[in-house]
Amino acid sequence: MNLKGRDFLKLLDYTPEEITYLLDLSAELKAKKKAGIPHRLHEGKNIALIFEKTSTRTRCAFEVAAMDLGMGVTYLDPTGSQIGKKETIADTARVLAGMYDGIEYRGFGQSIVEDLAKYAKVPVWNGLTNEFHPTQILADFLTIKEHFGKLRGINFVYMGDARYNMGNSLMVGCAKMGVNFTACAPEAYFPNEELIETCRTLAAESGATLTFTTDPKAAVKGADVIYTDVWVSMGEPVEVWEERIAALSPYAVTKDIMATASEGAVFMHCLPSYHDLGTTVGRQVGERFGRDFMEVSDEVFESEQSIVFEEAENRMHTIKAVMAATL
């Protein structure tokens, strides 16, 4: 399959066959990495990483993957680029495309990464926008395939705020790949109707089911995967915590929730997670609202059912596959 020159902006742009190819390539490159087999497929090329929102996993995944492929990397943090401030997105895209073989963007609106791709003559990859997080979903799906041996027919439940990048992207990915998707949240926290309708069409083609419910116990009954994310995203004001905690507390993943799922169910999270009071923000919010955890209890996060760190490692292997295939 030839994906050379393609952008990777959202899973809606890729067919199930293309997604399967990227997952298979990820597994192949991961096996080579584990076996110590060099795979410097793009020796001498260079990529630029634009991070308007900082990250541990996304930055490390892109940098290690690029170096494994033989490439040089330039990291531009929020202070290291004039994008959108003194230089338009179109101008930035054309400048960087003249120096680099590929560009990653992690930041705010999806329109920004789409504009970068429009004006750059090299592949552009979405490391996260407000609307979509496609590289994370590839890592999630690789992890599920490794654990269960398949994707099609898996019962997948997303607990919490499903309105933004993770809820959107997981719903799209599940609909395309035949995974039964359930969003469990207050009704006001469901994905937007237009995207739901698009995914209903995709699900009809793949055989997946889409379910939207406000009842946690009903949602997780028979679930193979229970997934959640932080309740307040990077860049949102601290004041949002009070509203989110009030609305989403019933949807926290606890031992009781996991016990209601199917035998052999796993817990997943894209990280970072407020599962205890071990972080500055977690401690501040926990003390203010009298909570020991937010979206998932420490008991679940540290349990044998939790595969979050395998999932985190797979960010690197799947990002490597995306770059290897598109450059």
Number of C-alpha atoms within 10 A of each C-alpha: 8 9 16 14 16 19 26 24 25 22 21 17 12 16 12 18 12 15 19 17 18 24 22 15 19 25 20 13 22 20 13 13 14 8 9 9 11 12 15 15 16 18 14 11 18 18 25 22 22 23 23 19 16 15 17 9 18 20 19 14 20 25 23 17 24 25 18 19 21 18 19 18 19 13 16 16 15 14 9 11 16 13 18 12 8 9 12 13 22 17 15 18 23 17 13 18 22 11 13 19 22 24 27 25 25 25 20 18 13 20 12 19 26 19 15 26 27 17 16 24 17 26 24 31 27 25 27 28 24 18 18 26 24 27 24 27 24 28 24 26 24 26 26 22 16 13 14 13 10 14 21 17 17 21 25 27 28 26 28 29 27 26 17 18 21 25 25 23 23 29 28 26 26 28 28 27 24 22 26 24 26 24 29 26 25 19 13 12 18 21 20 13 9 9 12 18 11 13 23 19 12 22 24 14 13 19 16 22 19 19 11 18 15 19 13 20 15 14 25 25 16 16 23 23 23 24 23 25 24 18 22 17 14 14 9 9 9 12 9 12 17 12 11 15 19 10 17 18 14 17 24 20 25 17 15 10 18 23 14 17 22 15 11 13 20 24 22 23 22 20 16 13 21 24 21 19 18 11 12 9 12 19 18 12 21 17 12 11 13 10 14 18 20 25 25 26 19 19 14 19 22 13 13 10 16 19 19 22 13 17 23 22 16 25 26 26 26 30 27 25 23 26 29 22 18 18 18
